[in-house]
Amino acid sequence: MERIIGCKHWIGQKDRISLRSLLFIFFFLQICTDYSWAQEAEQSQDSAINGALNVLITFDDDDFSSDLFKKEIPIINYVRDQKDAQVYIIGTSQRTGAGGYEYTFFLMGQHDFAGMVDTLKYSSRPEDTVEKTRDGQISILKMGLMRYIVHTPLSGSVRISFTEQEQEEVNIDAWNNWVIRFFMGGTLRGEKSSNLSNIWGGFGVEKVTEDWKIEISPDMGYTVQKFELEEGDVTSIRKLISLDALVVKSIGEHWSVGAQALLGSFSFSNYKLKTYIHPAIEFDIFPYSESTRKQVRILYSAGPVYQIYNATTIYNRINELLWGQRVNIAAEVVQKWGSLDASLGWRNYFHDWSKNFLSFSGSLNLRVAKGLRISLRAGASMIHNQLSLPAAGASDEDILLQQKELETQFSYFTNITLSYTFGSIYNNVVNPRFDDLHRW
């Protein structure tokens, strides 16, 4: 009993200020909450524009900002669900031969606008800033939406202006579509008992036209990782240097022929030298011109592979010439219900078909029902072609530091995300306040 009384006395004397502080915070939050509800109630009436076009926009680019469109195109209502949209916009992007990106927007009318379909394209240049690219996306979408907005009550509030451009001289491409890129970089991080340093670099030479695709890309990388242990210091070194080349010739809307070549050295996989030249042929079930919406490509290539190893392999080889083949099937579909991207690959050596590699990977983004979405990424490989494994095997140090490729018969990964959103169908308000306030 004395302890209980003492405890009550301690609370009364020591925490009186804390109790007062808690009461103050409670009443302060109550006032703020009441004010917030009042503001929300007033704002909710304004967030949906009467008579405005209901639009849903989805994009396959992680850098896409829906807030940007809400600010720059405020004349429409941004909805969250496909069934509420009068116009459904799907955005995709593909890299261009010059190093920029081609952004494609598919506008599909629904409800009152059923049957109205448009495809808009905007291409950015490699030197364009993020702001210039976004301005181009906004401009092309504004023009595309006018076809639908003109049938809404808000059409009378729209004014279209035209700025006459200065006549530009016609420039002749002195580089004949050739593009050259250089890149280099490095990483340095560490703490008391460990550190890592990494450098990489290379360049790329490309020419991409409707008829030809040529890519040449030398690369190098060097990584050093050090650890201070009680038994002594441990150092891990990984090196790679490679030259890749690809040449493709278009043959109509469905066929392509070409060749791929490699010359490289990879310490992780025990290759002092690996080189090959493989001719290839590819068929796309759908026209290549529709690749931003749908494609099913089947590729076959075959040829010799010459390999020199850093250490004698488990098959007692220090070098060998092998012949092999590969088949790849890749599919991509972008529709109202979501998107599907999948690939299936097979490789084997002719001298022993049991030395093969089978892999599958794919991603599915599915809109199941109103507000309900499922995102799935998965992949798996059956590995039976590790001819370069060192006969000496891998030490504990090699395993922990990932210095060498390890023997395995399979690998896999999977990721699934389920999200459900409900509430107001409109989402026009942009409020960036406290966006950068993260958990303590």
N, C-alpha and C positions, 0 to 999 in steps of 0.2 A: 504494500500500500504506500509506503514511504517513497518507493522508487517511482510509482505512478504519479504521486503528487509532485515529486521533484521534476519529473519529466514535463508535466503540465506547466510548472513554474518556469522551466527552461525555455519552453516554447513561447510562453507569454513574454518573457524578458528579452530573449535573444532574437526571435524571429518576428517581432512585432512589425519591424520595418518591411520584412519580406512579405508578410500578410497584406500590409497596406499596398505594397507594390503590385502584388497579384490582383488585388481588388481594382487598383487603378488600370492595370492592363486589361482586365476583363471588361470594365465599362468602356475603355477606349476602343477595344475591338468591337464591342456591341454597337457603338456609335458608327464606327467605320463600316460595319456590316450593313446596318440600316441604310446608311448613305449609299453603299454599293448597290443594294437591292433597288433602291429608288432610281439610281442612275441606270441600272440594267433594265428595269422596267421601261424607263423612258427610251433607252437606246434600242431595245429590242423592236420597238415600233418603227425605228428609223433604219435598222440594219437591213431589212428587206425592202427594196425599192418597189413601190406599187407600179405594176405594168411593165417592169423590166424583164429582160430575157433571163431565164434560169439556165445557167451554164455549169457543167462539170468538166474540169480539166485534170487529166492525168498525164504524167510524163515519166519517161524511163531514165532520166538523168538525175543523179543525186544532187547536182548543183542547181536544179530547177527550184525557183522560189515562187510559191503561190502568192505570198504576200506582195511581191512585186507587181503581179498582174492586178491584184485587188486595188492597189494604190493607183496604178497607171490606167486601168480600164474600170472606172467606178460606175459605169452606166449599166452594168449587168449585175444580176444576183448570182453569187457563187454558192452552189449547193453541194452537198456531200454525197448524195446518192444518185445513181444512174437513173432511177425511175422518176426522180423529181426534175431531171434536166430536160429542157427543150432542145438544147444543143449539147452534144457530148463531144469533147475534144480529146484526142489521143495524140501525144507528142512523142516523137522518136528522134534519135540522132545517129549519124554515121560520120566517121572521119573522112575528110576529102583528101585527094592526092596532094594538095598544096599544104596540108597540115592543119587546116581549119576544120569546121564541122558543118554538115548539112542538117538543118533542123526541119523536120517534116511534121506538119500539123494536119490531122485528119478531122474534119468537122462533119458530124453526122446529126442531121435533124431528127427530132423525136416529137411525138404528140402532134401539135399543129404544123410542125415543120417536117414531118415524116417524108422521106424520099429526097430531101435536099442534102446533097453530099458534096463536100469540097475538099481539095487537097492543096495545102499551101506549103511553100518551101522558102527557107531563108538560109543562105550560106555565109559563114563567117570566115575571115582570113586568119592565118596564124598569128599575125601581129595585132589583131583586134584586142582591145581591153574588154574586161567583163562588162563594163557599162555599155560599150558600143554593141556588143553581142546582144545584151538584153534589150537595148533600144530597137535593134533590128527585129527581135522576136515580137516585141510589143507592137511595133508598126505593122508587121504582116498580119498579126491577129486582129488588130483593129480594123484593117481593111476587109479581112475575111468575115468578121462578125457583122459588118454593115448590111450584108445581104439578109440577115435575120432581124437585126434591130429595126430595119426600115418598116417591118410589119408590126411593130409594137407601138403603144401610145407615146413612147418617149422619142420616137423618130423626129418629131417636130423640134426637139431640143438639141438635135445634132447639127453641127455645122462642119462642112468639109472644106478644107483649104488646100491649095496647091502652091508649092514653092517651085518656081521655075529654076532648074539647075543650069549652071553654066556649061556650055558645050565643051566637052572634053575631047582632047585629041586621041585618036585611035593609037594605042600602044601595041607594038609588036613584041611578043614574048621572046626575048633574047635567049631565055633558058630552055625554050621548047618543052615546057611542062616538067622539067627536072627540078627537084627540090632537095636541098642539102641541109641536114640538121646536125649540130654538134651538141653534146651534152657531157657533163661531168659533175661529180658531187662527192660528198664524203660525210661520214658520221663519226662522232667522237663522244663517248659517254663513259662514265665510270663512277666508282665509289672507293672506299678505303681498301677493300680486298679484291676488287675486280675492275677491269676496264675493257673497252672494245673500241677498235678503230677500223674504219672501213672506207675504201675509196673505190669509185667506179667511174667509167667513162666510155665514150664511143661516139660514133656518128652514124647517120643514116643517109643514104642516097636513094631517092624514089622518083619514079615517073608513073603517074596514073592517068590514063585516058580511057575512053570507052573501048578502045581496041587492045590496049596494052597495060599491064601492071608489072612494074619492075622495082624490086626492093633489094638493096645491099646494105647490110648493117654489121659492122665490126663492133664488138663489145669486150670489155674487160672488167674484172672485179677482184679485189684483194681485201680479205678480212682477217684481222688478228684479234684474238680474244685471250686475255690473261687473267689468271686466278691465283691468289695467294692463299695457300693451304698450310696446315701445320706440317705436313710431310714435305713441303716444298712448293715452288711455283709451277703452275701448269699453263702451257701456251698452246692455243689452237690456231692453225693457219688454214685458210681455204682460198684457193685461187681458181680463176677461170678466165679464159680468153677464147673468143670465138669470132668466126666470120660466117654470117648467114646470107644466102642469096635466093631470090625467088623471081621467076619469070613466068608470066601468064599471058596467053593470047586468047582473046574472046572469039568465039565462033557462034555467032547468033545469040539469041536470048536465052538459050538453055545449056549450051556447051562451052567448055573452056579446056585448053590444053596448056601444059607448061612443064616446069622442072624446078626442083628444090635442091639446094646444095648446102653443105656444112663443112667447115674446117675448124676444129676446136680442141681445147685441152681443158679438162675438168678434174681437179684433184679430188673432189668429193666422191665421184663415181669411178676413180682409179683409171681415168683415161689420160695418158700422156698425149695421145693424138686420136682423134676420131674424125673421119671424113667420109662423105658420100655425095653422090649426084643421082637423084631419082627423077625420072620423067613421071608425069602425072596427067590424069584426065578427070574432069568433073562434069557432072550433069545436075542441073537444078530442075526439079519438077515444075516449079513455077518460073515465070520470066524473071530474070535478074532485076529488071526495072521495078518489080514489086517487092524487092527484098526488105524494104522498111516495114512491110505489113506481114509478109509470109514468105518463107523459103524452106525448101527441103533439098539439101545438096548432098550428092553422093560422090565421093572422091576415091580414086584408086591410084596408087603409085607403087613402083617396084624398082629395085636396083641393087648395086653392090654397096657394102659397108666395110671400110678398112679401119682396124682398131689396133693401137699400140697401148699397152698398159704400163702403169707405173710399177706395179708389182705383179708377180705371177698369179694367175687366177686360180680359182677352185678347179678349173678344168685343165690346169697345168699349161696354160698358154701365156705368152708374153706379147704376142701379136697374132692377128688372124684376118683373113679376108672372107667375108660372109655375104650371102645374098638373101634378100628378104622382100617382103611386100607389106602393104598396109591398106586398110579400107576404113574410111570415115564417113559417117552419116550424121548430118547436122540439120536440125529443124528449128525454126523460130516462127511463132505466130503471135500477132498482136490484134486482139479483138475487144469488143465491148465487155466481155465477161472477164477479161484479164489478159495475161500473156503467158506463153509457154516457150521455153528455150531448152533444148535437149541435144545431146551429142553421144554417139556410140562409136568407139574406135577399136580396131583389131590390128595387131602386128604379129608377124611370125617370121622365122628364118626358114629358108627352103631346105637346108640340110637336116633339120630336125623340127618338125611341125609342133612338137611338144614344147619347144622354146618359143612361147608366145606371150602376148600381153593383150588383155581385154579390159576396156574401161567404159564406164557410163557416167555421165553427169547431166544434171538438169535443174531447172528452176521453174516453179509454177506460182504465179500470182493470180489468185482466184477470188472474184467477188461472188460469194455464195448467195447472199440475200442482202436485204437493205441493211447497210451498216456493218455487215459481217464479211470479213476478209481473211483469207488464209494465204500465207506465203511459205513456200517449201523449197528448200535447196538440198540436194543430196548428190552423192557420187560414190562410186565403188570401182575397184580395179582388181582383177585377177592377174597376178604377176608371176610369170614363169620364164622370164627372159633375162635374168641377171647374170649374164656371162662374164661381166667385168669384176665380180666380187673377188677380193684378194684371198689367196689360199690361207694366209696367216690369220684371217678373221679380223675381228674388231675387239680392241681392249675396252675395259670399263671406261677409260678416259675418252676413247673414240666415241663410245655410245653416249656418254653424258654431254660431251661437247659437240656432238653431231658433226664429227670430222669426216666420217665415212658413211657411205651408203650401207645399210644393213640388210641382211637376208630376210625376205618376207615373201609370203604367198598371196597377200591381199592388203588392201588399204581401203578406208571408207571415211566418209564424213556425212553429216546430216544436220539440218537446222530447220526448225518449223516455228512459225509465228502466227498466232491467232489474235485478231483484234476485232472488237465490236464497238461501234460508235452509235449513239442515239441522242435524241434531243432535237433542238431546232434544226430545220433543214437548211437554213441559210447560214452563211459563214462569210459575211462581207467585211467584218471589222478587222483591222490590223492594229495590234497593240504590242509593240516591241519592248515595253518596260520590263526591266529586271530579267531580260532574256539571258544575261550572262551571270546571273547569281546561282552558283552551283552549291552543292552540299558542302558543309564545312569539313 
